[in-house]
């Protein structure tokens, strides 16, 4: 056995060369979007198709392929077709090339029968594409203007049809306001009635109010007296919270007498306004022995309406 001292020393392994840190990749410059400028137009007749060209210059640029090119874009609110290109052989534009474009012809909408136009309005104004679907007014802008958040989904200019001309406006607006309009409360209804023109209020057909709020109910109902063609007013909750139908009729009449009398005068029947009213299950409640709120039985609601009729005759 060899002596340990005679063992050959192990050869030292060379240290691996230190690699220099990899250089970070050079970030690619973001491609700037193309800038387009409108082509000059002759004054006079309206141009139905907008022509825009890329860049500030109207001159074509030499491309890498050896040809000159210039990017043009054609844009229009209605369909159009590119027919052909020609070169003028005479006149002020002799030797110049033109692209012939055929704009879409306006459809003679007002020449079709009025009954058919009415059906088209119904489809056009349909909420979510469903004819007769209610419109929920659930938004409020900074200026307190009430609007329907989702009504314009898919068509931001949905009600722009009403501004085309006077004839179309007069035909379409009654169909638009024939939809059932839903409000969160009498406060929301009051804001809405305050912002619409007085001429629109008689066009209202059917309204639904989720919560009847005492502090705003009287003013809201006073405004509704101008909605004399209303055929349905539904209130879901909050009208009265005791079990006395006679007292409930007295309180409600104090808020709504102007509206109820206006409906009666418009229909020629004094108590016709009561027939317009529709109430949800929790519109009238009372507290039982355990102080739990319970809805009225149908008989109590019927008694309330009879008491209300008595005040109108």
JOVENKA-V786628 format. One record per helix or strand. SS is the DSSP state (hx for helix, st for strand). FROM is the first residue (numbers start at 1). TO is the last residue. If there is no record, write none. Layout:
ss=[SS/SS]
from=[FROM/FROM]
to=[TO/TO]
This chain:
ss=[hx/st/st/st/st/st/st/st/hx/hx/st/st/st/st/st/hx/hx/st/hx/hx/st/hx/st/hx/hx/st/st/hx]
from=[4/36/50/61/68/72/80/97/109/114/127/130/135/139/146/158/166/180/186/198/206/214/232/245/272/277/293/298]
to=[6/38/54/62/69/75/87/103/111/124/127/130/137/140/147/163/176/185/195/201/211/224/240/267/276/287/295/312]
